[in-house]
Amino acid sequence: MPITTSTVEPGIVAVTVDFPPVNALPSAAWFELGEAILAAGRDPNTHVVILRAEGRGFNAGVDIKEMQATEGYGALIAANRGCAVAFSGVYDCAVPVIAAVNGFCVGGGVGLVGNADIIVASDDAVFGLPEVDRGALGAATHLSRLVPQHTMRALYYTAQNVTAQQLEHFGSVQKVVPREQLDAAALEIARKIAAKDTRVIRAAKEAFNGIDPVDVKSSYRFEQGFTFELNLAGVADEHRDAFVETGKPKTSSSQQSSHSGGGSE
């Protein structure tokens, strides 16, 4: 199954994502992931949740090929709503969520880990938002929880990645380990949380969300409004089509030549 829930040890539940080849999730999977995390937290026997992934990387965002193969805006709306549900699932889970990040964590992956309570990462992990290269916006809300404001803007505008080691320096990643030690590192922290009185820990999670200086759910939905504008203007399709066709971001060279009066020779 692409999304599975298992009890690792008493009180510790793992939600695992496995969508080969790169864990780019179709729209329905985002809804499923959000509900799986919330359901784990609703179980009174759960003290902590570990969100992890199998395969080459933690998460590659939405499945752009699915979106481009669908007529109209239905797939876009489903993907945006699905991401909002999944990100909120991590944030609203009644118990702490530990994100165990392997390899790449981009796009929607940043939304998941940005809302997590604790992050551990493999030493080859990278985090980034290629949204501007896809003609979209989103998850700056969550990247802002990982890096300082000016770093966030630089990373966003350039669509560059930040390493796990850099995030450890900023204090947003708790621990960086070799990939083969990632599950053990997440489990080590989970055991410490699971040993506490879950009534107190659940109250602490609710309290932390209550004093959060940013309403992450409203903030993210605000960002998505600009994504819809870019889609209505046709900009997003240009970028997504280019990515599906070439696997590379669309450049501005053609726009620059047209603005300068240039043309083909």
MOVENDA-V638937 format. One record per backbone hydrogen bond with DSSP energy under -0.5 kcal/mol. CO is the residue of the C=O (numbers start at 0). NH is the residue of the N-H. E is the energy in kcal/mol with one decimal. If there is no record, write none. Layout:
((CO NH E) (CO NH E))
This chain:
((1 17 -2.9) (3 15 -2.8) (5 7 -0.7) (5 13 -3.2) (8 11 -2.7) (10 12 -0.5) (10 46 -2.8) (10 47 -1.7) (11 7 -2.0) (11 8 -1.2) (12 49 -2.9) (13 5 -2.4) (13 15 -0.6) (14 51 -2.4) (15 3 -2.2) (16 53 -2.5) (18 22 -2.6) (18 23 -0.5) (20 55 -0.6) (22 24 -0.7) (22 59 -2.0) (24 62 -1.7) (25 28 -0.8) (25 29 -1.1) (26 29 -0.8) (26 30 -1.2) (27 31 -2.1) (28 32 -2.7) (29 33 -2.2) (30 34 -2.2) (31 35 -2.2) (32 36 -2.0) (33 37 -2.2) (34 38 -2.9) (35 39 -1.8) (36 40 -1.8) (37 41 -1.8) (38 42 -1.1) (42 45 -2.1) (46 95 -0.5) (47 12 -2.3) (48 50 -0.6) (48 97 -3.2) (49 14 -2.8) (49 51 -0.6) (50 99 -2.8) (51 16 -1.9) (58 105 -2.4) (60 24 -2.3) (61 63 -1.2) (62 66 -1.6) (63 67 -2.6) (64 68 -1.2) (66 69 -1.2) (70 73 -0.5) (72 76 -2.6) (73 77 -2.5) (74 78 -2.6) (75 79 -2.7) (76 80 -2.7) (77 81 -2.7) (78 82 -2.6) (79 83 -2.0) (80 84 -2.2) (81 85 -2.6) (82 86 -3.0) (83 87 -2.2) (84 88 -2.1) (85 89 -1.7) (86 90 -2.1) (87 91 -3.7) (88 92 -0.9) (95 48 -2.6) (95 97 -0.5) (96 98 -0.6) (96 116 -1.9) (96 117 -1.7) (97 50 -3.0) (97 99 -0.6) (98 100 -0.8) (98 119 -2.7) (99 101 -0.6) (100 121 -2.6) (101 57 -2.0) (102 125 -1.8) (103 57 -1.1) (103 58 -1.8) (104 127 -1.7) (105 108 -2.4) (106 109 -1.3) (106 110 -1.0) (107 111 -1.8) (108 112 -2.4) (109 113 -2.5) (110 114 -0.8) (111 114 -0.6) (112 115 -0.9) (117 98 -2.9) (118 173 -3.0) (118 174 -0.8) (119 100 -2.8) (120 176 -2.3) (121 124 -2.0) (124 163 -1.9) (125 104 -2.1) (126 161 -3.0) (127 106 -1.9) (127 129 -0.5) (129 132 -1.0) (130 133 -2.0) (130 135 -2.3) (131 134 -0.7) (132 249 -0.6) (138 142 -2.4) (139 143 -2.2) (141 144 -1.0) (142 145 -1.6) (142 146 -1.8) (147 151 -2.6) (148 152 -2.2) (149 153 -2.1) (150 154 -2.7) (151 155 -2.5) (152 156 -2.9) (153 157 -1.8) (154 158 -1.1) (154 159 -1.2) (159 128 -0.5) (161 126 -3.0) (162 166 -2.0) (163 167 -2.2) (164 168 -1.7) (165 169 -1.8) (166 170 -0.9) (166 171 -1.7) (166 172 -1.3) (171 173 -0.6) (174 120 -2.5) (176 122 -1.8) (177 180 -2.2) (178 181 -1.7) (180 184 -2.2) (181 185 -2.3) (182 186 -2.4) (183 187 -2.1) (184 188 -1.5) (185 189 -2.4) (186 190 -2.5) (187 191 -1.1) (188 192 -1.7) (189 193 -3.1) (190 194 -1.4) (192 195 -1.7) (195 197 -0.6) (196 199 -1.0) (196 200 -2.1) (197 201 -2.7) (198 202 -1.5) (199 203 -2.3) (200 204 -2.4) (201 205 -2.0) (202 206 -2.4) (203 207 -2.9) (204 208 -2.0) (205 209 -1.8) (206 210 -1.5) (208 211 -0.8) (213 215 -1.4) (214 218 -2.6) (215 219 -1.8) (216 220 -2.0) (217 221 -2.1) (218 222 -1.8) (219 223 -2.0) (220 224 -1.1) (221 224 -0.6) (221 225 -0.7) (222 225 -1.2) (222 226 -1.0) (223 227 -2.1) (224 228 -1.6) (225 229 -2.3) (226 230 -1.9) (227 231 -2.6) (228 232 -1.9) (229 234 -1.4) (229 235 -1.4) (230 233 -1.3) (233 237 -1.3) (234 238 -1.6) (235 239 -2.9) (236 240 -2.9) (237 241 -1.8) (238 242 -2.0) (239 243 -2.7) (240 244 -2.3) (241 245 -2.7) (241 246 -0.5) (241 247 -0.6) (242 246 -2.3) (251 255 -2.6) (252 256 -2.2) (253 257 -1.8) (254 258 -2.2) (255 259 -1.6) (256 261 -2.5) (257 260 -0.9))
